[in-house]
């Protein structure tokens, strides 16, 4: 398996020894094997782990195993504490969102080139069946990509059985997440109830299915190339596209190409087709964009009411964060009076990574300049904030505590004084 892995990662990345990798390691067998293989090839890497505290002591044991693994391999271990309530909705999606955001923040603030994750062939098959059941388009049915920007998945050609066999042969230690057996999650239900039957149909069923997915990805690459050719006739003016009707009038089959051109912006193909048949001045609107019909062209523009990001939860390392807002964090030698865009906090009271999130109904803060606590909702009312302003307001938190209603008020519990180790946080 080591030689196959070496050949595959080389085919993906050229010369892996010229790069430094950040490995996402949960403590499960897949990511432990990935770390072991990368170490076997003597590649330069570090490990990143997110503890969601979903399973109490079990989650802490996962974290400890990852720390021990990093220690045994002699590599750096980056750990984020990002608790998720067990009764929260969309737990798996939120965990995935947090995980990838954290990995990218670590990548930005450390000398890593590429993120590696341990997705394998069984994950690919599970993804296909999940997306089939949800009525996915061609893009979704193509499955997981081996390379996506700085994210690479070098174990995709390997099946779970191969990974387990390697782990047992090498006498590796890993942790089993009991939630992986809970079939209330669709992915787990497919893993335990569908894939075993697929593999029983024939010895080649799984391999042939993966081959078909690769053919589909190749077709999608061809479609993407043609879409770029079509868009060469579009004129971009800032964030606005001017689309000549001549560039889309002769497309065939029209509904297919209109879907691939406009669905990424949130438009239903039937709405676009209807717009093409009516007179100038009409428009259709989705969450983020407006598409307006003019006499001989369409105007595609951002919706003025669009919020800058749909994601509402970000991890903030000690180096700060670039998006969705830019926060610069630095050590301050002196404590000064805070301003709307610059606050001074007691570093010893902060647990990193901090959390940048939207407000919740039950949120409370202990504002500077007053005694007692105050509901954030009431604070917003007192500030005469509109519904849109409330929706766009960011809160900087340490664990469950609100530290700063960004650009408005800090929590006096975290306020720095002359005798504290002070951090300066600036909204740039």
C-alpha positions as CSV (number, residue, x, y, z in Angstrom):
1,X,0.0,0.0,0.0
2,X,2.9,2.3,0.7
3,X,4.2,2.1,-2.9
4,X,0.7,2.6,-4.4
5,X,0.2,5.6,-2.1
6,X,3.5,7.0,-3.1
7,X,2.7,6.6,-6.8
8,X,-0.7,8.2,-6.5
9,X,0.3,11.2,-4.4
10,X,3.1,11.8,-6.8
11,X,0.7,11.7,-9.7
12,X,-1.5,14.3,-7.9
13,X,1.2,16.7,-6.7
14,X,4.3,16.1,-8.8
15,X,7.1,16.2,-6.2
16,X,5.5,15.8,-2.7
17,X,8.8,16.4,-1.0
18,X,8.8,20.0,-2.1
19,X,5.6,20.7,-0.2
20,X,4.6,20.9,3.4
21,X,1.3,19.3,4.3
22,X,-1.4,19.8,6.9
23,X,-3.2,16.6,7.7
24,X,-6.7,16.6,9.0
25,X,-6.7,13.8,11.6
26,X,-9.8,12.8,13.6
27,X,-8.3,9.9,15.4
28,X,-10.2,7.4,13.3
29,X,-8.5,4.6,11.3
30,X,-8.6,6.4,8.0
31,X,-6.8,9.6,9.1
32,X,-4.3,7.7,11.3
33,X,-3.3,5.5,8.3
34,X,-3.0,8.7,6.2
35,X,-0.6,10.2,8.8
36,X,1.4,6.9,8.9
37,X,1.7,6.7,5.1
38,X,2.8,10.3,4.8
39,X,5.4,9.7,7.6
40,X,6.6,6.6,5.8
41,X,7.4,8.6,2.7
42,X,9.3,11.1,4.9
43,X,7.2,14.0,3.8
44,X,7.1,17.3,5.8
45,X,3.7,17.6,7.6
46,X,1.8,18.7,10.6
47,X,-1.5,17.5,12.0
48,X,-4.8,19.4,12.7
49,X,-7.6,18.2,14.9
50,X,-11.0,19.7,15.9
51,X,-12.6,18.7,19.2
52,X,-16.4,19.3,18.9
53,X,-17.0,18.0,22.5
54,X,-20.0,16.1,21.1
55,X,-19.2,12.9,23.1
56,X,-17.7,14.3,26.2
57,X,-14.8,12.2,27.5
58,X,-14.8,10.2,24.3
59,X,-14.1,13.4,22.3
60,X,-11.3,14.3,24.7
61,X,-9.9,10.8,24.2
62,X,-9.9,11.3,20.5
63,X,-8.0,14.5,20.9
64,X,-5.5,12.9,23.2
65,X,-4.8,10.0,20.7
66,X,-4.2,12.6,18.0
67,X,-1.8,14.5,20.2
68,X,0.0,11.3,21.1
69,X,0.2,10.3,17.4
70,X,1.7,13.7,16.5
71,X,4.2,13.2,19.3
72,X,5.2,9.7,18.2
73,X,5.7,11.0,14.6
74,X,7.6,14.1,15.8
75,X,5.3,16.6,14.1
76,X,3.3,19.7,15.2
77,X,-0.3,19.2,16.3
78,X,-2.8,22.0,15.9
79,X,-6.0,21.5,18.0
80,X,-9.2,23.6,18.0
81,X,-11.9,23.4,20.6
82,X,-15.2,24.0,18.8
83,X,-18.1,22.7,20.9
84,X,-21.3,21.8,19.1
85,X,-24.4,21.1,21.2
86,X,-25.5,17.5,20.8
87,X,-29.1,18.6,20.0
88,X,-28.1,21.1,17.4
89,X,-29.6,20.8,13.9
90,X,-27.3,19.8,11.0
91,X,-24.5,18.6,13.3
92,X,-22.5,16.9,10.5
93,X,-22.7,19.9,8.2
94,X,-21.8,22.3,10.9
95,X,-18.8,20.1,12.0
96,X,-17.6,19.9,8.4
97,X,-17.9,23.7,8.0
98,X,-16.0,24.3,11.2
99,X,-13.4,21.7,10.3
100,X,-12.5,23.1,6.9
101,X,-12.6,26.7,8.0
102,X,-10.2,25.8,10.8
103,X,-7.8,23.9,8.5
104,X,-7.7,26.9,6.1
105,X,-7.0,29.3,9.0
106,X,-4.1,27.1,10.1
107,X,-2.8,26.9,6.6
108,X,-2.9,30.7,6.3
109,X,-1.0,31.3,9.6
110,X,1.6,28.5,9.2
111,X,4.0,27.5,6.4
112,X,1.9,24.7,5.0
113,X,1.1,24.4,1.2
114,X,-1.6,21.8,1.0
115,X,-4.3,20.2,3.2
116,X,-4.7,16.4,3.1
117,X,-7.8,14.6,4.2
118,X,-8.4,10.9,4.5
119,X,-11.5,10.4,2.3
120,X,-11.4,7.0,0.6
121,X,-13.2,5.0,-2.1
122,X,-16.1,3.9,0.2
123,X,-16.7,7.6,1.1
124,X,-16.9,8.3,-2.7
125,X,-19.6,5.6,-3.1
126,X,-21.6,6.8,-0.1
127,X,-21.5,10.3,-1.5
128,X,-22.8,9.1,-4.9
129,X,-25.8,7.4,-3.3
130,X,-26.6,10.3,-1.0
131,X,-26.7,12.7,-3.9
132,X,-28.7,10.3,-6.1
133,X,-31.3,10.2,-3.3
134,X,-31.4,14.0,-3.1
135,X,-31.8,14.5,-6.8
136,X,-28.4,16.0,-7.4
137,X,-27.3,17.4,-10.8
138,X,-24.3,16.1,-12.8
139,X,-21.8,18.0,-10.6
140,X,-23.0,16.3,-7.5
141,X,-23.0,12.8,-9.1
142,X,-19.3,13.3,-10.1
143,X,-18.6,12.8,-6.4
144,X,-15.6,14.0,-4.3
145,X,-12.8,15.6,-6.3
146,X,-9.2,14.5,-5.5
147,X,-8.0,18.0,-5.8
148,X,-9.9,21.2,-4.9
149,X,-7.7,24.3,-4.6
150,X,-5.4,23.6,-1.6
151,X,-7.4,20.5,-0.5
152,X,-6.1,17.1,-1.7
153,X,-7.6,13.6,-0.9
154,X,-4.9,11.1,-1.7
155,X,-6.7,8.0,-0.3
156,X,-9.6,8.1,-2.7
157,X,-8.4,5.1,-4.8
158,X,-8.2,2.9,-1.6
159,X,-11.2,1.0,-0.2
160,X,-11.9,0.9,3.6
161,X,-11.0,-2.8,3.7
162,X,-7.5,-2.0,2.4
163,X,-7.1,0.8,5.0
164,X,-8.2,-1.4,7.9
165,X,-5.9,-4.3,6.7
166,X,-2.9,-1.9,6.6
167,X,-3.7,-0.5,10.0
168,X,-3.9,-3.9,11.6
169,X,-0.7,-5.1,9.8
170,X,1.2,-2.1,11.1
171,X,-0.4,-2.4,14.6
172,X,-1.6,1.2,14.6
173,X,-3.8,2.6,17.3
174,X,-7.0,4.5,16.4
175,X,-10.4,5.4,17.9
176,X,-13.8,4.2,16.8
177,X,-16.5,7.0,16.8
178,X,-19.7,5.2,18.0
179,X,-21.8,7.7,16.1
180,X,-20.5,6.2,12.9
181,X,-22.8,3.2,13.6
182,X,-25.9,5.4,14.1
183,X,-28.1,4.9,11.0
184,X,-30.1,8.0,11.7
185,X,-27.5,9.8,9.6
186,X,-28.1,9.2,5.9
187,X,-24.4,8.6,5.1
188,X,-24.2,5.9,7.9
189,X,-27.4,4.3,6.7
190,X,-25.9,4.0,3.2
191,X,-22.6,2.7,4.6
192,X,-24.3,-0.1,6.6
193,X,-27.4,-0.9,4.6
194,X,-26.6,-0.2,0.9
195,X,-22.9,-0.6,0.1
196,X,-22.6,-4.2,1.5
197,X,-25.3,-5.3,-0.8
198,X,-23.8,-3.4,-3.8
199,X,-20.5,-5.3,-3.2
200,X,-22.3,-8.6,-3.0
201,X,-23.8,-8.1,-6.5
202,X,-20.4,-8.7,-8.1
203,X,-16.7,-8.5,-7.3
204,X,-16.3,-5.5,-9.6
205,X,-19.5,-3.6,-8.7
206,X,-17.8,-1.0,-6.5
207,X,-14.8,-0.6,-8.8
208,X,-17.0,-0.2,-11.9
209,X,-19.2,2.3,-10.1
210,X,-16.1,4.4,-9.3
211,X,-15.0,4.1,-12.9
212,X,-18.4,5.5,-14.1
213,X,-18.0,8.4,-11.7
214,X,-14.6,9.2,-13.2
215,X,-16.2,9.2,-16.7
216,X,-18.8,11.6,-15.4
217,X,-16.1,13.9,-14.0
218,X,-14.3,13.9,-17.4
219,X,-17.6,14.9,-19.1
220,X,-18.1,17.7,-16.6
221,X,-14.6,19.0,-17.4
222,X,-15.6,19.2,-21.0
223,X,-18.8,21.0,-20.1
224,X,-16.9,23.5,-18.0
225,X,-14.6,24.2,-20.9
226,X,-17.6,24.9,-23.2
227,X,-19.2,27.2,-20.6
228,X,-16.0,29.3,-20.5
229,X,-16.2,29.6,-24.3
230,X,-19.8,30.8,-24.0
231,X,-18.9,33.3,-21.3
232,X,-16.2,34.9,-23.4
233,X,-19.0,37.0,-25.0
234,X,-20.1,38.3,-21.6
235,X,-18.9,41.7,-20.5
236,X,-18.0,42.2,-16.8
237,X,-18.4,45.7,-15.3
238,X,-17.4,45.5,-11.7
239,X,-19.7,42.8,-10.2
240,X,-22.2,43.1,-13.0
241,X,-22.3,40.9,-16.1
242,X,-23.8,42.1,-19.4
243,X,-24.9,39.1,-21.4
244,X,-25.7,39.5,-25.1
245,X,-28.8,37.5,-26.1
246,X,-26.8,36.3,-29.1
247,X,-24.4,34.4,-26.8
248,X,-27.2,32.2,-25.5
249,X,-29.9,32.3,-28.2
250,X,-28.6,29.3,-30.3
251,X,-27.6,27.0,-27.4
252,X,-28.8,23.5,-27.9
253,X,-30.2,21.8,-25.8
254,X,-31.1,25.3,-24.4
255,X,-32.4,24.2,-21.0
256,X,-29.2,22.2,-20.4
257,X,-26.9,25.1,-21.1
258,X,-29.0,27.7,-19.4
259,X,-29.1,25.5,-16.2
260,X,-25.3,25.2,-16.1
261,X,-24.8,29.0,-16.9
262,X,-27.3,30.4,-14.4
263,X,-27.9,27.7,-11.6
264,X,-24.5,28.7,-10.0
265,X,-26.1,32.1,-9.3
266,X,-29.2,30.6,-7.8
267,X,-31.6,30.8,-10.8
268,X,-34.1,28.1,-11.9
269,X,-33.8,27.3,-15.6
270,X,-37.5,27.7,-16.1
271,X,-37.4,31.3,-14.8
272,X,-34.5,32.1,-17.1
273,X,-36.3,30.6,-20.1
274,X,-39.5,32.6,-19.3
275,X,-37.4,35.8,-19.0
276,X,-36.0,35.3,-22.5
277,X,-39.5,35.2,-24.0
278,X,-40.9,38.4,-22.5
279,X,-40.2,42.1,-23.2
280,X,-37.5,44.3,-21.8
281,X,-37.7,45.6,-18.2
282,X,-38.7,42.3,-16.6
283,X,-36.5,40.6,-14.1
284,X,-36.2,37.5,-11.8
285,X,-34.6,37.6,-8.4
286,X,-33.0,34.9,-6.2
287,X,-31.3,35.2,-2.8
288,X,-28.1,36.7,-4.1
289,X,-28.6,37.9,-7.6
290,X,-31.0,39.8,-9.9
291,X,-31.3,38.9,-13.6
292,X,-32.9,41.6,-15.7
293,X,-34.0,41.5,-19.3
294,X,-33.0,44.3,-21.6
295,X,-33.8,44.7,-25.3
296,X,-30.8,42.7,-26.6
297,X,-29.0,41.6,-23.5
298,X,-29.4,40.4,-19.9
299,X,-28.0,42.1,-16.8
300,X,-26.8,39.8,-14.0
301,X,-26.1,41.8,-10.8
302,X,-25.7,41.1,-7.1
303,X,-28.9,41.6,-5.1
304,X,-28.5,44.7,-3.0
305,X,-29.9,42.9,0.0
306,X,-27.4,40.1,-0.2
307,X,-25.6,39.5,3.1
308,X,-21.8,39.1,2.5
309,X,-21.8,35.5,3.6
310,X,-24.2,32.7,4.4
311,X,-21.8,31.0,6.9
312,X,-22.5,32.1,10.4
313,X,-19.7,30.5,12.4
314,X,-15.9,31.0,12.0
315,X,-12.9,30.0,14.1
316,X,-10.4,32.8,14.8
317,X,-6.8,31.9,15.6
318,X,-4.4,34.1,17.5
319,X,-3.2,35.5,14.2
320,X,-6.6,36.9,13.4
321,X,-8.9,36.3,10.4
322,X,-9.4,37.6,6.9
323,X,-13.0,36.7,6.2
324,X,-15.9,37.4,6.6
325,X,-14.4,40.4,8.3
326,X,-10.8,41.2,8.8
327,X,-9.7,41.1,12.4
328,X,-6.0,41.8,13.2
329,X,-4.8,40.4,16.6
330,X,-1.5,41.6,18.1
331,X,0.2,42.0,21.5
332,X,-0.3,45.5,23.0
333,X,2.4,46.9,25.3
334,X,0.0,49.5,26.6
335,X,-3.7,49.6,27.3
336,X,-5.5,52.4,25.5
337,X,-9.1,53.4,25.4
338,X,-11.1,51.2,23.1
339,X,-12.7,52.6,19.9
340,X,-15.4,51.2,17.7
341,X,-12.8,49.4,15.6
342,X,-10.1,48.6,18.2
343,X,-10.4,46.9,21.6
344,X,-8.0,45.8,24.3
345,X,-8.6,42.4,26.0
346,X,-7.0,40.3,28.7
347,X,-5.3,37.5,26.9
348,X,-5.3,35.2,29.9
349,X,-9.1,35.1,29.9
350,X,-9.4,34.2,26.2
351,X,-9.5,30.6,24.9
352,X,-8.2,30.3,21.3
353,X,-9.4,29.8,18.7
354,X,-12.0,32.4,19.3
355,X,-15.4,32.1,17.6
356,X,-16.9,34.7,15.3
357,X,-20.6,34.1,14.9
358,X,-24.0,35.6,14.4
359,X,-26.2,36.4,17.4
360,X,-28.8,34.1,19.0
361,X,-32.0,35.0,20.8
362,X,-30.7,33.8,24.2
363,X,-27.3,35.7,24.0
364,X,-26.3,37.9,26.9
365,X,-23.4,40.2,27.5
366,X,-21.9,42.1,30.4
367,X,-21.3,45.4,28.7
368,X,-18.7,47.9,29.7
369,X,-20.1,51.0,31.4
370,X,-22.9,49.3,33.2
371,X,-23.5,46.7,36.0
372,X,-25.2,43.3,35.5
373,X,-25.9,41.6,32.2
374,X,-28.0,42.5,29.3
375,X,-29.6,40.4,26.6
376,X,-28.0,41.1,23.2
377,X,-31.5,41.5,21.7
378,X,-32.2,44.3,24.1
379,X,-28.8,45.9,23.4
380,X,-29.7,45.9,19.7
381,X,-33.1,47.5,20.4
382,X,-31.4,50.2,22.5
383,X,-28.9,50.8,19.7
384,X,-32.0,51.2,17.3
385,X,-30.6,48.6,15.0
386,X,-32.7,47.5,12.0
387,X,-33.6,43.9,11.4
388,X,-31.0,43.8,8.5
389,X,-28.3,45.3,10.8
390,X,-29.0,42.6,13.4
391,X,-28.7,39.9,10.9
392,X,-25.4,41.2,9.7
393,X,-23.9,41.8,13.2
394,X,-20.9,39.7,14.2
395,X,-20.1,38.6,17.8
396,X,-16.6,37.6,18.8
397,X,-16.8,34.9,21.5
398,X,-14.5,32.9,23.7
399,X,-16.2,29.6,24.2
400,X,-19.8,30.4,25.2
401,X,-19.0,33.9,26.3
402,X,-19.5,37.0,24.1
403,X,-16.3,39.0,24.2
404,X,-17.1,41.8,21.7
405,X,-20.2,42.9,19.8
406,X,-17.9,43.9,17.0
407,X,-17.6,47.6,16.5
408,X,-20.1,48.3,19.3
409,X,-19.3,47.1,22.9
410,X,-17.0,44.7,24.7
411,X,-17.7,42.4,27.6
412,X,-16.2,44.0,30.8
413,X,-15.2,40.5,32.0
414,X,-12.6,40.4,29.3
415,X,-11.5,44.1,29.4
416,X,-7.7,44.6,29.8
417,X,-6.2,46.6,32.5
418,X,-2.7,48.0,33.2
419,X,-1.7,44.8,34.9
420,X,-2.9,42.3,32.3
421,X,-1.3,40.6,29.4
422,X,-3.0,42.6,26.7
423,X,-4.2,41.7,23.2
424,X,-5.2,44.4,20.8
425,X,-8.0,43.3,18.3
426,X,-8.6,45.7,15.4
427,X,-11.3,45.6,12.8
428,X,-9.5,46.5,9.7
